[in-house]
C-alpha cells in the first residue's frame, strides 16, 4: 500500500501516548480506519485514537489525511450500541454528523428512553428551535435519566410551553438595535453579525430561540444576506470589532467562512474578529486541520465557546480546543446559569477548572435570559452570586468568570459581584475576603479625590 502522508500531516495530540499509524491508500481508507484503531490514555482519561479523514473539499486530488483523533470510552460504547455499522471515517466526519442529527421523535426514541413529558413536548412542537442533537452529543446523554443535566439542556420538556409574564421573544431588545435583520449595533465600536440561523444542536434555553432553527431557512441562503451587513460595517468606521454569531458560524463550510472572513479582514477599521460557537462542545470533529488553516489567516481572531457542564469536557473536545489554541486563537467560554444543570458551586468549579486545562479561559457566566418557556431553567440572581463567591479565592482567578446579566430591553451586559466591600471606618475601607474575614485598606487618597472635585 502506498503511504501518501507527509510529516506535516501527521499530527498527534500532545501528552498522549504514541498510537499506531495506519498506512492507507485512497481506495481502502474507510475499511482500514476501523482495523487500526489503537488504544491509549488521554489527559481526560482512557481514550483510543481514530484516524481522521482529510477534508477533501479543499483539494482537487482525492488524498486522505491520516491523523489521530481521541475517542472517549463513552463515545465508543454509544457507537457500538447505536451506530455499529458506521466507520471511524464517517463518525469523525463533521458533515456526516450534521447529516445524521437526531431531529425527530423516532430518532430520539432510538437512542433515549423518553419520559412522557419529553415525548409529548416533541409531539406538540411547532416553529423555530426544533430538536437537533448530533450523534456525538447524543452519546453524552443518559439513556434513562430525563433529569441528567446535558439531556435537559437539549431535549424538550412540556415546561417549554409555559410562558411567564416577564418573558419576551427578544428579551435583549436586539431587534431595536438592528439596522439590518442580521446585524445588531448596540455598542459604539462593535457589531454582532448573525451569519446563520443554523446550529448543530439546539439548546432549549437559547436567547435567540425566536430565530434559530427556523424550518425552511437553510444556512446556504444566508450568504446572500451578508452583503448588506458587510456594506454597513464598511461604511461605519467606528466599528473595530465584529462578533460572528447566529446560529453557529462554525456550521458554515470552510469556503464560506473563508470568504466571509476575507471580506471582513479587507475592511481597514475592523481590528478584531470574534466567533461565538458551541461547536467544539457538540461537534468537535468540525475543528479540522483545514478549518484551522482558514481561521489562522485572519488574526487577531478570538473565539467564545459555549459550554454548559463539565460532562462536555471530553477527550474529543479537548483535542478540538487544543487545535484552536495551537493556532493562536484565544479561547474564552460562555456559560448560561441553568437550574438543575449547573447551578452548583462544585459543578461550576469542575467546569471552569476543566476549561483551564483545555486552554479555555472562563469568560462569562450569564444569568439566563427571560426567553419564552425558560422559567424552569432560570435561577435567582442570588444563586449566581453565591457561585461566584464559591469560586473567588477558592480557585485561581483565571477560572472565575464574570457573572453578568444581559439587561432586558437592550441595556447590555452588567457585571454583578458579591459584596466584598462592607463599609468604611474613617479613611479605611473594610472588606470581606473569600473566607469571610474582615480586612481594612488605608484608602487615604479617597479624601484627595473628594477635595479635587
Ligand atoms: S448553540 Fe447558541 S445559538 Fe445555537 S441554540 Fe445553543 S444557545 Fe442558541
Boltz pocket constraint, residues with backbone or C-beta under 6 A from the ligand:
constraints:
  - pocket:
      binder: B
      contacts: [[A, 198], [A, 199], [A, 201], [A, 202], [A, 203], [A, 205], [A, 206], [A, 207], [A, 208], [A, 212], [A, 246], [A, 247], [A, 248], [A, 277], [A, 278], [A, 306]]
      max_distance: 6.0
